[in-house]
Amino acid sequence: MAGVVARAGLWEWLRRGEWVRWFVRSAGVVLLVTGLAKLWSAMGEARALGLRDPLFGLRFRQLMAGVGLLEVMVSGVCLVGRRERFSLVLVGWLAGNFALYRVGLWWLDWKRPVRVFGSR
């Protein structure tokens, strides 16, 4: 990538949209790692996994498994798919949902932090 940027110049590289491929692939890797971590954590024995989420009413175990599976699926589209703009839309949609979830917790004034799920 550095060679491409040095030859064509940063603005040309950005204008051609080559950054999209790099962003989509890196987002796919991050989502794969975090999704697998959520799936692994959902199989744990931490007591916090039995608590109910204040927005959806699901147990955190179910929420973590569902979100982890969703992240792995979006990462698959990012890493294997050829439609980069569609991948961008999916990553933006997922990020927007994460932001809305956090706004919902703030709106409910939910102060009960859940420690790292791997702890007891």
Residue pairs with C-beta under 8 A, 6 or more apart in sequence:
1 22
4 13
4 18
5 13
8 16
13 19
20 84
20 85
20 88
21 84
23 88
24 78
24 84
24 87
24 88
24 91
25 78
25 79
27 75
27 78
27 87
27 91
28 74
28 75
28 76
28 77
28 78
28 79
28 87
29 75
29 79
30 75
31 71
31 72
31 74
31 75
31 78
31 91
31 94
32 71
32 72
32 75
32 76
32 79
34 68
34 71
35 67
35 68
35 69
35 70
35 71
35 72
35 74
35 75
36 68
36 72
37 68
38 64
38 65
38 67
38 68
38 71
39 64
39 65
39 68
39 69
39 72
41 49
41 64
41 68
41 117
41 118
42 49
42 61
42 62
42 64
42 65
42 68
42 117
44 117
44 118
45 120
46 117
46 118
46 119
46 120
47 120
48 60
48 114
48 115
48 117
49 59
49 60
49 61
49 64
49 117
50 59
50 60
50 61
51 59
51 60
51 114
52 58
52 59
52 60
53 59
53 60
53 63
54 105
54 108
54 110
55 101
55 104
55 105
55 108
56 63
58 66
60 114
60 117
64 117
70 94
71 94
74 87
74 90
74 91
74 94
77 86
77 87
77 90
78 87
78 90
78 91
81 87
